[in-house]
Amino acid sequence: MMTESYHKAKSRYFDPYLKRWTVKLLPGEYYVCRDEEVVATTLGSCISACIWDVKTGIGGMNHFMLAQSELGHWGEQTASTRFGNFAMEYLINELLKQGASRNNLRSKIFGGASMNTGGEKIGGANINFAISYLQTEKIPLLASDTGSDYARKIYFDPNTGEVKVKSIMDLPNDTIAQREKKYARDLEKENNKEEDVVLF
């Protein structure tokens, strides 16, 4: 049986450009913090939801690959947080556990690109799921950058709710798609051209 801690991001480094401690999410992971940390990930057809408490500064982010588990329950799957329904539940529960108030939660979503054959269907389903889930949970969606056919690297500051997005235009077509398919393996070092940062 899986445990909640299995899905918490463990990769942490000091980013020399941001001058902040940064937690790197892999597919199927999530992270919640209330300190001066930044949470970062790279997205293709996957989605990341950034959710934070506007009063306490407690916030977190997930990275899920598919909208919902076909099983509809936790089952024996150690990779269940690759599914949006579990990834969102874990993230919100952890936020509340650490002291966030449901009434103060706000959100932004990113990703859902069409990266390869079938990517448009997967990415679109992920986008629709995330929007619908947040509406059902009555968590306001303040901004989003989703769809299109390029990857994104995002940096989320839970204290302010600010998200920096770098659009990755010249990544080989299947690099991120392959990484997403192989789940929690970090297959690439980013040595690609990145467009200007956009703030959300």
C-alpha positions, 0 to 999 in steps of 0.5 A, a space after each residue: 500500500 502506498 504512503 502519502 510521503 512517497 509522493 512528496 517531492 524530495 529534490 531540493 537545491 539552491 537556485 543561483 538565479 532566483 537566489 532561493 531554495 527550490 524544490 523540483 517536482 517530478 511527475 506524480 509528486 506534490 509539495 507544500 511549504 510555508 517557508 521561503 522556498 520556490 517550487 519548480 517543474 517542467 510540463 508537457 501534457 501534464 498539469 500543475 495546479 498551484 494552490 495557496 492560502 492568500 492570508 498565511 502564505 502556505 502553498 503548494 503545487 502538484 504535477 499530474 499526468 492523467 486526469 483520473 484513475 480508471 479504477 476510481 479508488 486508491 487501489 494498490 497503485 504506488 503511482 496514484 498521484 500521477 492521476 489528477 483526482 488523487 494529486 489534487 486531493 493530496 495537495 489540498 489535504 496537505 495544505 489544510 493539514 499545515 494550517 491553510 484555510 479552505 476559504 482563503 485558497 486560490 489557484 493557478 494552473 499550467 501545462 496541458 500542451 499537445 506534445 505528440 500524437 495523442 497529446 492534444 487529447 491528454 492535455 485537453 482532458 487534463 485542463 478540463 479536469 483541473 478546471 472542473 475540480 477547482 470549480 467543484 471545490 470552490 477554489 477560485 482560479 485566478 490565472 492559467 497558461 495551458 494548451 498550445 504545443 510547447 513545454 513550460 517550466 514554471 516556478 511557483 512562490 507559495 508566499 505570494 502566489 506568483 508564478 514565473 513561466 518559461 515557454 520552451 519552444 525548441 525542445 525536441 518533440 518527444 523529450 518531455 513526452 518521453 519523460 512523462 511516459 516514464 514517470 518519475 525519471 529525470 531524463 533531461 537536463 535543460 539545455 534548451 532555448 527558453 523564451 522570456 519569463 511571463 508572470 502569472 
